[in-house]
Amino acid sequence: MGVLEELLEKHWGYRSFRPLQKEAIQAALAERDSMVILPTGGGKSLCYQLPAVAQDGIVLVISPLIALMDDQIAGAREAGLRAETLHSNLSDKDRTQAYKLLDAGEVDLLYVSPERLCSGHLLESIAPRLALITIDEAHCVSHWGHDFRPEYRQLRPLFDSLPHVPRMALTATATEQVREDIAHQLGLRNPEQLLGHPDRPNLIYRSFPRDNITKQVLEVVNRHPGEGGIIYCLTRKSTESLAGKLQSAGLNCAAYHAGMAAGDRSRIQAEFVNENIHIVIATVAFGMGIDRSNVRFVIHANTPKSIEHYQQESGRAGRDGLAAECVLFHNYSDIATHRSLAERDFPLSPDRKAVFEAHLKDISRFASAPICRHQFLTEYFSFSYPATPEGNQALEARSQKCGACDVCLDETKELDAKEAVITAQKLLSAVFRCENRFGVGHVVDVLLGKDNEKIRRNRHDQLSVYGLMKGQNVVALRTWFDQLMMQGALRMNTETGYPIVQITPIGLNICYGKSDVRLGLPITEKSKSSKQERRSGSNAKDKGSWEGVDKALFEKLRALRKKIASKKGMPPYIIFSDEALRGMARTKPQSKSGFLAVKGVGKRKLEQYGDEFMMVISQA
């Protein structure tokens, strides 16, 4: 066992590194710049925390959110690191103590916000002892990224004044364009490019048309009783409305949005991380600073505005590597709302508008097209799916189902290519015959052959498309209309104050047989037992992670973990991950050597918690 592996086992309880962790650590110790792109849950923090104990000097971590810093400080201290933070929310006493420890040379790891680093003389005072500068959430520096923060653009001049200190930029998601911008904006010097495969095989992705959102959300939540989850909504009003309905249904949940008082937001965030609140219904303002590893589901009640946003937000599920569920409920109105908000709040330059529209097009296709969700997300970030060697094996693997998305689990049925085109042509033709000046509801009524005053008044009962799809399910028609809008074949015009559906050049090409289209439907015509199996929210990996686990013992260990965490004033997952608790409940160790053999248990945690946990295990 090498020196790095010994440190890994001693401080973190793991016997092997995850992909690219060791390479990132070796680059830092060799004083080389690096760009580390690892998916959420891939262990980015270890890439700079281990160098803090493997060498002399201070590892400086620049992080955008105070909550994230506080949780990581707690975790680093549990691992035995001398970690401190400096931010605006510190008490005078804690700030004075942090500076005292810095002056005494008793800090290995220092977290700061970019604003704090750019003000005063902090960097100048610690410069002689700096061993590594780490920029966490590095996508924030890129104007092309999904979470641009202007203050990150002030960092490079500070770094350039310290040419001897290596730099490490980390983020979970970044397209090639964003990676290039990160390297330029942070002045990375011939950086080691460590690009982890973006697929999260432990996540089950599902995307369905939004219908009755409260009912749909409850269906997902009820698959995860007593477990942590995040539900994202597009507006403040919708978070409060949905939270109220879920509370009325007896769920332990709370709303969270930027319009609330800062104290209330901080309290809700702390209650969620400490597992006193199970579910948070939030705008996208919530989550970036959440380090809770055992979030078992993330629901999007609205379509996000880019693949990058979706990857970041859904990625907050299953950070412990155990199975988790990510469900997206989509509707074209979400895309229209994103456009409206962008035009109202942030007038875009032509270049930025083009990027914005491209992002909307990509997320619309992901949400509505019946294609493997894992494959789509992976290939969006320019990786092959699945991650297999080139050649026949890769081609053979690609033809297999992922087994972890609604399409590959046969929960969404794709129409075959010919049927999809014919169906689309019928819907598009109806819009055209109605002269592009009526809403979806009216066009659906025409296709179904409904007899009402509006149809008769406009003589639409005389159209060739009248009754063309008589007998078809109205939900199916509306779903296909929504998919055609999200895929750009139709557009919604609201200039008259009433939403009018109109055909686009893409739609005309489909009508003329010059373009293909992909349409699908959620499958509902299944037997009850089959439906329950498909909707269980699990996959083979989830079932495997529970194999041999005494679930009653797991719950007792979970209660002990929460009790200890409450006493220490830290999130439960920092004591032990769910994966470690399942390992204990599976092997039921009765000795120190057996307890130490559990994945996620190091010598330090054995000394701190071994006796208490083995006592509970012995009584099981």
C-alpha positions in Angstrom: 0.0 0.0 0.0 1.4 3.4 -1.0 1.6 6.5 1.2 -1.4 8.1 -0.4 -3.5 4.9 0.1 -2.4 4.8 3.7 -3.6 8.4 4.3 -6.8 7.6 2.5 -7.6 4.6 4.7 -6.5 6.3 7.9 -8.5 9.6 7.5 -11.4 8.6 5.3 -11.8 4.8 5.7 -11.4 3.9 2.0 -8.9 1.4 0.6 -8.9 2.6 -3.0 -9.4 5.9 -4.9 -12.3 6.7 -7.1 -11.5 7.4 -10.8 -9.0 10.3 -11.3 -8.8 11.2 -7.6 -5.2 9.9 -7.3 -4.2 11.6 -10.5 -5.5 15.0 -9.2 -3.7 14.5 -5.9 -0.4 13.6 -7.6 -0.7 16.7 -9.9 -1.1 18.9 -6.8 1.8 17.3 -5.0 3.9 17.7 -8.1 3.0 21.4 -8.2 1.2 21.1 -11.5 -2.0 23.0 -12.4 -5.0 20.8 -13.1 -8.6 20.9 -14.2 -10.7 18.3 -12.5 -14.2 17.6 -13.9 -15.8 14.9 -11.8 -19.6 14.2 -11.5 -21.4 15.0 -8.3 -20.6 12.3 -5.9 -17.2 11.6 -7.6 -15.2 12.8 -4.6 -13.9 16.1 -5.7 -13.2 17.4 -2.1 -10.8 14.5 -1.5 -8.6 15.8 -4.4 -7.5 18.8 -2.4 -8.2 17.6 1.2 -5.7 14.7 1.0 -2.9 17.0 -0.2 -3.5 19.1 2.9 -2.4 16.2 5.1 0.3 14.8 2.7 2.5 18.0 2.6 3.4 21.1 4.6 1.7 24.4 3.9 -1.9 25.6 3.5 -4.4 24.4 0.9 -6.6 27.4 0.1 -10.1 26.5 -1.1 -12.2 29.2 -2.8 -15.9 28.2 -2.6 -19.0 30.3 -3.5 -21.4 29.3 -0.7 -21.0 29.6 3.1 -23.2 26.6 3.8 -21.1 24.4 1.6 -17.9 25.7 3.3 -19.3 25.0 6.8 -20.3 21.4 6.0 -17.0 20.7 4.3 -15.1 22.1 7.3 -17.0 19.8 9.6 -16.3 16.8 7.4 -12.6 17.7 7.1 -12.2 18.0 10.8 -13.9 14.7 11.3 -11.2 13.2 9.0 -8.5 14.8 11.2 -7.6 17.8 9.2 -6.9 21.2 10.8 -9.5 23.1 8.8 -10.8 26.7 9.1 -12.9 29.0 7.2 -13.3 32.8 6.9 -16.6 34.3 5.8 -19.0 37.0 6.6 -21.2 34.9 8.9 -18.5 34.0 11.4 -18.8 35.4 14.9 -16.0 37.8 16.1 -14.8 35.0 18.4 -14.6 32.4 15.6 -12.9 34.8 13.2 -10.3 35.8 15.8 -9.7 32.1 16.6 -9.2 31.4 12.9 -6.6 34.2 12.4 -4.9 33.0 15.6 -4.5 29.5 14.2 -3.4 30.8 10.9 -0.7 32.9 12.5 0.5 29.9 14.6 0.8 27.8 11.5 -1.9 25.4 12.7 -4.1 25.3 9.6 -3.9 22.8 6.8 -7.0 23.7 5.0 -8.6 27.2 4.6 -12.0 27.8 3.0 -12.8 31.4 1.8 -15.3 33.0 -0.5 -14.1 34.8 -3.6 -15.3 38.1 -2.2 -13.4 37.6 1.0 -10.2 36.7 -0.8 -10.4 39.8 -3.0 -10.8 42.2 -0.1 -8.1 43.0 2.5 -4.7 41.3 2.7 -5.6 37.7 3.5 -3.8 36.3 0.4 -0.8 38.4 1.0 -0.5 37.2 4.6 -0.7 33.5 3.8 1.2 33.6 0.5 4.5 32.2 1.9 2.8 29.1 3.2 0.5 28.4 0.3 0.9 24.9 -1.1 -2.2 24.7 -3.4 -5.0 27.1 -4.6 -8.2 25.3 -5.3 -11.2 26.9 -7.1 -14.3 24.9 -6.3 -17.4 25.2 -8.5 -15.1 26.6 -11.2 -17.8 26.8 -13.8 -18.9 30.0 -12.0 -16.0 31.8 -13.7 -17.3 31.1 -17.2 -19.7 33.4 -18.9 -20.8 30.4 -21.0 -21.5 28.3 -17.9 -24.9 27.9 -16.1 -24.1 29.8 -12.9 -21.8 32.7 -13.8 -20.5 34.8 -10.9 -18.7 38.0 -11.8 -16.6 37.9 -8.6 -14.8 34.8 -9.9 -13.4 37.0 -12.7 -11.4 38.9 -10.1 -9.3 35.9 -9.1 -6.8 35.6 -11.8 -4.8 38.7 -11.0 -4.4 37.4 -7.5 -3.2 34.0 -8.7 -0.8 35.6 -11.1 0.9 37.3 -8.2 1.8 33.8 -6.9 3.3 32.0 -9.9 4.9 29.4 -7.7 1.6 28.1 -6.3 -0.2 25.3 -8.3 -3.9 25.8 -9.1 -6.7 23.2 -9.2 -10.0 24.0 -10.8 -12.9 21.7 -10.0 -16.5 21.3 -11.1 -19.1 18.6 -11.7 -20.2 19.6 -15.2 -18.5 21.6 -18.0 -18.8 21.5 -21.8 -15.7 21.9 -23.9 -16.4 25.6 -24.4 -16.8 26.1 -20.6 -13.6 24.1 -19.9 -11.6 26.3 -22.3 -13.1 29.5 -20.7 -12.3 28.2 -17.1 -8.6 27.6 -18.1 -8.3 31.0 -19.6 -10.1 33.0 -16.9 -8.2 31.3 -14.1 -4.9 31.4 -15.9 -4.3 27.7 -15.7 -0.8 26.9 -17.0 -0.8 23.8 -19.3 -3.2 22.1 -16.8 -3.5 18.4 -16.4 -7.0 17.7 -17.8 -8.7 15.1 -15.6 -12.2 14.6 -17.1 -14.3 12.0 -15.4 -17.0 10.2 -17.2 -20.2 12.2 -16.5 -22.6 9.3 -16.2 -24.1 8.6 -12.8 -25.2 4.9 -13.1 -26.7 4.9 -9.6 -29.3 7.5 -10.7 -32.6 6.5 -12.2 -33.8 9.2 -14.6 -37.4 9.7 -15.5 -39.1 12.3 -17.6 -42.9 12.6 -18.0 -45.4 15.2 -19.3 -46.7 17.3 -16.4 -50.4 16.7 -15.8 -51.6 16.8 -12.1 -48.3 17.9 -10.5 -49.4 17.3 -6.9 -50.5 13.8 -7.7 -47.4 13.1 -9.7 -45.1 14.4 -7.0 -46.8 12.4 -4.3 -46.4 9.2 -6.4 -42.6 9.7 -6.4 -42.4 10.9 -2.8 -44.4 7.9 -1.5 -41.7 5.6 -3.0 -39.3 7.1 -0.5 -40.9 7.2 2.9 -38.8 9.0 5.5 -36.0 9.7 3.0 -34.5 13.0 2.0 -35.6 14.7 -1.2 -35.5 18.0 -3.1 -38.3 19.3 -5.3 -37.5 22.1 -7.7 -40.1 24.6 -8.9 -39.8 27.5 -11.3 -41.4 30.3 -9.2 -41.6 31.3 -5.6 -45.4 31.1 -5.7 -45.3 27.5 -7.0 -42.9 26.4 -4.2 -45.2 27.7 -1.5 -48.3 26.3 -3.2 -46.8 22.8 -3.6 -45.3 22.8 -0.1 -48.8 23.6 1.3 -50.4 20.7 -0.6 -47.7 18.3 0.5 -47.9 19.4 4.1 -51.7 18.8 4.0 -50.9 15.3 2.8 -48.9 14.8 6.0 -45.4 15.1 4.6 -42.5 16.6 6.6 -41.5 19.4 4.2 -40.8 23.1 3.8 -40.7 25.7 1.0 -37.5 27.6 0.2 -36.9 30.6 -2.1 -35.0 33.8 -2.3 -37.9 35.9 -1.3 -37.9 34.5 2.2 -36.1 36.1 5.1 -32.4 35.1 5.3 -32.9 33.6 8.8 -35.7 31.4 7.6 -33.7 30.2 4.6 -30.7 29.3 6.8 -33.0 27.5 9.3 -34.7 25.4 6.6 -31.4 24.5 5.0 -29.9 23.5 8.3 -33.0 21.4 9.2 -32.8 19.6 5.9 -29.1 18.9 6.2 -29.5 17.7 9.8 -32.4 15.4 8.6 -35.1 17.1 10.7 -36.9 18.1 7.5 -37.2 15.3 4.9 -38.2 17.3 1.8 -37.5 20.9 0.6 -39.6 22.4 -2.2 -37.5 25.1 -3.7 -36.5 27.3 -6.5 -33.0 26.7 -7.9 -31.6 29.1 -5.3 -31.5 26.0 -3.0 -29.1 23.2 -3.4 -25.8 24.4 -4.6 -24.5 24.7 -1.0 -26.1 21.4 0.1 -23.6 18.7 0.8 -26.1 16.1 2.2 -25.0 12.8 0.6 -28.1 10.7 1.2 -30.7 12.6 -0.9 -32.7 9.8 -2.4 -34.8 11.7 -4.9 -34.8 15.0 -6.8 -38.0 16.1 -8.6 -38.2 18.8 -11.1 -41.8 20.1 -11.2 -40.8 22.3 -14.1 -38.3 22.0 -17.0 -34.9 23.6 -16.0 -33.3 26.0 -18.5 -30.3 24.0 -19.6 -28.8 20.5 -19.5 -26.0 21.9 -17.2 -28.6 23.1 -14.7 -30.3 19.8 -14.8 -27.1 17.8 -14.4 -26.1 20.0 -11.3 -29.6 19.9 -9.7 -30.4 16.2 -10.3 -26.8 15.4 -9.3 -27.6 16.3 -5.7 -29.3 12.9 -5.5 -27.3 9.9 -4.5 -24.0 11.5 -3.8 -23.2 8.6 -1.5 -23.1 6.3 -4.6 -26.3 4.5 -3.6 -29.3 4.4 -5.9 -31.5 7.5 -6.1 -34.3 8.7 -8.3 -34.5 11.9 -10.5 -37.8 12.7 -12.0 -38.6 15.6 -14.4 -42.1 16.7 -15.2 -42.1 18.8 -18.3 -44.4 21.1 -20.3 -43.7 23.6 -23.1 -45.0 26.4 -21.0 -41.8 26.1 -18.9 -39.7 27.0 -21.9 -41.9 30.0 -22.7 -41.5 31.1 -19.1 -37.7 30.9 -19.2 -37.7 33.0 -22.4 -40.0 35.6 -20.8 -37.9 35.8 -17.6 -34.7 36.2 -19.5 -36.1 39.0 -21.7 -37.5 40.8 -18.6 -34.7 40.4 -16.2 -31.5 40.0 -18.2 -31.5 41.5 -21.6 -29.2 39.2 -23.6 -26.6 40.1 -26.2 -27.1 38.3 -29.6 -24.3 35.9 -28.7 -25.7 35.1 -25.3 -29.2 34.8 -26.7 -28.0 32.3 -29.2 -26.4 30.2 -26.4 -29.5 30.6 -24.3 -31.8 29.3 -27.1 -29.4 26.4 -27.7 -29.6 25.5 -24.1 -33.4 25.6 -24.2 -33.4 23.4 -27.3 -31.2 20.8 -25.7 -33.1 20.5 -22.4 -36.4 20.4 -24.4 -35.1 17.5 -26.4 -33.9 15.7 -23.3 -37.2 16.1 -21.5 -39.5 15.2 -24.3 -37.7 12.8 -26.8 -38.1 9.1 -25.9 -34.4 8.3 -25.9 -32.2 6.8 -23.2 -31.7 9.6 -20.6 -28.3 8.3 -19.5 -27.1 8.1 -23.1 -28.3 11.6 -23.9 -26.7 13.3 -20.8 -23.4 11.5 -21.4 -23.1 12.3 -25.1 -24.1 16.0 -24.4 -20.8 16.3 -22.5 -19.0 14.7 -25.4 -18.4 11.2 -23.9 -19.5 7.9 -25.2 -22.2 5.8 -23.5 -21.7 3.4 -22.0 -18.0 3.9 -21.0 -16.6 0.9 -22.8 -13.5 0.2 -24.9 -13.7 1.2 -28.6 -14.8 -1.3 -31.2 -17.3 -4.1 -31.2 -17.7 -4.2 -27.5 -18.7 -0.6 -27.4 -21.2 -1.0 -30.3 -22.7 -4.1 -28.7 -23.0 -2.3 -25.3 -24.6 0.7 -26.8 -27.5 -1.4 -28.1 -28.3 -2.5 -24.6 -30.8 -0.8 -22.3 -29.4 1.2 -19.4 -32.0 -0.2 -17.1 -32.2 3.0 -15.2 -34.4 5.5 -17.1 -38.1 5.6 -18.0 -37.4 4.7 -21.6 -35.2 1.7 -20.9 -37.5 0.6 -18.1 -40.3 0.6 -20.6 -42.2 3.3 -18.7 -42.2 5.5 -21.8 -42.9 3.9 -25.2 -41.3 5.4 -28.3 -43.5 5.3 -31.5 -41.6 3.7 -34.3 -40.1 6.1 -36.8 -42.9 5.8 -39.5 -45.7 6.0 -36.9 -44.1 9.1 -35.3 -43.9 10.9 -38.6 -47.4 10.1 -39.6 -48.7 11.1 -36.2 -46.8 14.4 -36.2 -48.0 15.2 -39.7 -51.6 14.8 -38.6 -51.1 17.2 -35.7 -49.1 19.7 -37.7 -51.6 19.6 -40.6 -54.4 20.4 -38.2 -52.6 23.4 -36.9 -52.0 24.5 -40.5 -55.6 23.9 -41.5 -56.7 26.0 -38.5 -54.6 28.8 -40.0 -52.1 29.0 -37.1 -54.5 31.1 -35.1 -56.0 28.8 -32.4 -54.8 27.2 -29.2 -53.9 23.6 -28.6 -57.2 22.8 -26.9 -59.2 23.8 -30.0 -56.9 21.9 -32.4 -57.2 18.8 -30.3 -61.0 19.2 -30.3 -60.9 19.4 -34.1 -58.8 16.3 -34.4 -61.1 14.4 -32.1 -64.1 15.5 -34.1 -65.8 17.3 -31.2 -69.1 19.1 -31.8 -69.1 22.5 -30.2 -70.2 26.0 -31.0 -66.6 27.3 -31.6 -65.8 24.6 -34.1 -69.1 25.2 -35.9 -68.7 29.0 -35.9 -65.3 28.7 -37.5 -66.5 25.9 -39.9 -63.7 23.7 -38.7 -66.1 20.8 -38.9 -65.7 21.1 -42.6 -61.9 20.7 -42.5 -60.3 17.5 -43.9 -58.5 17.0 -40.5 -61.8 17.1 -38.6 -62.2 13.8 -36.7 -58.9 12.6 -38.2 -57.8 11.2 -34.8 -61.3 10.4 -33.4 -61.1 7.9 -30.6 -57.5 8.8 -29.7 -56.8 9.6 -26.0 -56.9 13.3 -25.4 -53.9 13.0 -23.0 -51.9 11.4 -25.8 -52.7 14.2 -28.2 -51.8 16.9 -25.8 -48.6 15.1 -24.9 -47.6 14.9 -28.6 -48.4 18.5 -29.1 -46.2 19.4 -26.2 -43.3 17.2 -27.6 -43.6 18.8 -31.0 -43.4 22.3 -29.4 -40.4 21.3 -27.2 -38.7 19.8 -30.3 -39.2 23.0 -32.3 -41.9 21.8 -34.8 -44.5 24.1 -33.3 -44.3 27.3 -31.3 -46.6 29.1 -29.0 -47.4 32.7 -29.9 -48.8 34.8 -27.0 -48.6 38.3 -28.7 -52.4 38.5 -28.9 -52.7 37.7 -25.2 -54.0 34.2 -25.9 -51.7 31.3 -26.5 -51.8 30.4 -30.2 -50.0 27.3 -31.6 -48.2 27.9 -34.9 -46.2 25.6 -37.2 -42.5 26.4 -37.7 -40.1 25.7 -40.6 -39.0 22.5 -38.7 -42.7 21.5 -38.6 -43.1 22.2 -42.3 -40.1 19.9 -43.1 -41.8 17.1 -41.1 -45.0 17.6 -43.1 -43.1 17.4 -46.4 -41.3 14.3 -45.2 -37.9 16.0 -45.1 -37.3 15.6 -41.4 -37.8 12.8 -38.8 -39.3 13.3 -35.4 -39.4 11.2 -32.2 -42.6 10.9 -30.2 -43.4 8.8 -27.1 -46.0 8.2 -24.5 -45.9 7.3 -20.8 -47.2 3.7 -20.6 -50.2 3.3 -18.4 -51.9 0.2 -19.9 -50.0 -2.3 -17.8 -51.1 -4.8 -15.1 -50.9 -3.5 -11.5 -48.1 -5.8 -10.5 -46.0 -4.9 -13.6 -46.6 -1.2 -13.0 -45.5 -1.5 -9.4 -42.3 -3.2 -10.5 -41.6 -0.5 -13.1 -42.4 2.3 -10.7 -40.5 1.0 -7.7 -37.9 3.7 -8.2 -35.1 1.0 -8.0 -32.7 -0.6 -10.3 -30.3 -3.6 -10.0 -27.7 -1.5 -8.2 -30.3 -0.4 -5.6 -31.3 -4.0 -5.0 -27.7 -5.0 -4.7 -26.9 -2.3 -2.2 -29.5 -3.7 0.1 -28.6 -7.3 -0.3 -27.9 -8.9 3.0 -28.7 -5.7 5.0 -30.7 -6.0 8.2 -33.0 -3.1 7.6 -34.2 -2.9 11.1 -30.6 -2.7 12.3 -29.9 -0.1 9.7 -32.7 2.1 11.1 -31.3 1.7 14.6 -27.8 2.7 13.4 -29.3 5.6 11.5 -31.0 6.8 14.7 -27.7 6.6 16.6 -25.9 8.5 13.9 -28.5 11.3 14.2 -28.2 11.4 18.0 -24.4 11.8 17.8 -24.6 14.3 15.1 -27.1 16.4 17.0 -24.8 16.5 20.0 -21.9 17.5 17.9 -23.8 20.1 15.9 -23.1 18.6 12.5 -25.0 16.8 9.7 -25.5 13.1 10.3 -23.9 12.0 7.0 -20.5 13.4 8.2 -20.5 10.8 11.0 -21.0 7.9 8.6 -22.5 7.7 5.2 -25.6 5.6 4.5 -23.3 3.2 2.6 -21.2 2.7 5.8 -24.4 2.1 7.8 -25.6 -0.5 5.3 -22.2 -2.2 5.5 -22.4 -2.4 9.3 -26.0 -3.7 9.1 -24.8 -6.3 6.6 -21.7 -7.7 8.3 -22.6 -6.8 11.9 -19.0 -6.4 13.1 -18.3 -7.3 16.7 -14.6 -6.5 16.8 -12.4 -3.5 16.0 -10.9 -5.3 13.1 -14.3 -6.2 11.7 -15.6 -2.6 12.2 -12.6 -1.2 10.5 -13.2 -3.5 7.5 -16.5 -1.6 6.7 -16.1 0.7 3.8 -16.1 4.3 5.0 -14.7 3.5 8.5 -11.2 4.7 9.1 -9.0 4.4 12.2 -10.0 7.9 13.4 -13.8 7.1 13.2 -13.2 3.7 14.8 -11.7 5.4 17.8 -14.5 8.0 17.9 -17.6 5.9 17.3 -16.7 2.2 17.2 -17.8 1.3 20.7 -21.2 3.0 20.4 -22.1 1.5 17.1 -20.9 -2.0 18.0 -23.0 -1.8 21.1 -26.1 -1.3 19.0 -25.0 -4.0 16.6 -24.5 -6.5 19.5 -28.0 -5.9 20.7 -29.6 -6.5 17.4 
